[in-house]
Amino acid sequence: MLQLTHLIKSLYLLLLHFNINYSSSPPIHLNISMQSVNMKHILIWSPWQVSCSTVNYTVQFQGEYELHKLNGTWVDAYDCQEISENQCDLTSDLASNSDYCIRVMTKCDNKTIWTQLPLPFNRRNTVLLAPEMTTVIEGDLVQVGFSTILPDMTVYMESWSEGDEQNALIHVIRNFPYHFSIATHRGEKMCFRAEVLVEAINKSCSIHTRCISTPKTADFGILVTVSIAVVVVVALAIFLGCSATCFGPYIKQTICHREPLPNVLVSVFLTSLTIPAQISKKPLIFLIEKSSHTHKMFQTICFVC
């Protein structure tokens, strides 16, 4: 009797082993999960492990509106009907802040298995990753930009000079391309910090403080340029002054050239000159002077009364 009991127990364990490890029956459900980052909702599930000639998946969802207003109707996800992939993008389908129940229908040949997401999903549970903040210096301006990885985001940015955080200015950036320009002084160190809000779900994330120093080289360059310009102007003025002093007479002689009076004209002038006697009783003296340095004739008529 004892041996018979032992034999039955052994057979039962053997049958259970074969049933677990070699059964061809499909599993009851898939492993389903939702990955939601920056308002992008991706439903994923494990692939069907049983051999089938054809396998496809269909995704459906049910929100609070469908549950209470449409008598528990399930809605087909538009882009996830009879697909072969084991994931589905539900970003456009889950468009409200209600709780959604989601399920996947697996069709293996003629068999249909429904598997539901263990917990309802709400897009408020999405994980927000902070956008990247960039700072670029252009002259006296600091250009601050933010990558647009979040839909319809609003950026609240604080800016202040280093050591003056209590007087920080707040700038609100609502529109693409999410850039802002801030005027600074040369050599000043500016700090920036931002809070990004997604108003659709009233959820925000923070961007850590970043400080940037504007260079002083531009002021030195301007000083050097002005100094060079002053030196050039002074040198040009000195050159022109020296030129006028050294070459002035030559230039004047070249431009205003005067020919000497010929001797023939001098003789004719003296011969034809007659003075009535009644003008004066004293003799008239005519002096003709000839310069030997300039080779020009100067005529002087002196009337001695």
Helices and strands as residue ranges (DSSP letters): H 2-21, E 32-37, E 40-45, E 55-62, H 64-68, E 75-76, E 87-89, E 101-108, E 111-116, G 123-125, E 133-138, E 141-146, E 153-161, G 165-167, E 169-173, E 179-183, E 189-198, E 203-213, H 217-255, H 263-272, E 285-290, E 297-302
